[in-house]
Amino acid sequence: MYIPSSFEVTDKEALFDFIEHNSFAVLFSQKDNLPFATHLPFIVDRENQILYSHMARVNPHWQDIDWPGTINCGIKVK
């Protein structure tokens, strides 16, 4: 995704702080060639720079994601 330099945040600690304070995100993918989204809680691992989450097995979203791969998430601001 293109991010104009005026909106780019390069301070990782600021990003981690933001995620910790706004940990509810939306996971985006496609299902049957249509947009599909699931709201999920996320935890950030600062040391390894990894986001962790959990999705219930009954949620069909996990079956439509090509694992492993890049996943797009949007953080919901409180």
Secondary structure, DSSP 4 states (H G I P E B T S, - for coil): ----TTT----HHHHHHHHHHS-EEEEEEEETTEEEEEEEEEEEETTTTEEEE---TT-GGGGGS-SSS--EEEEPP-
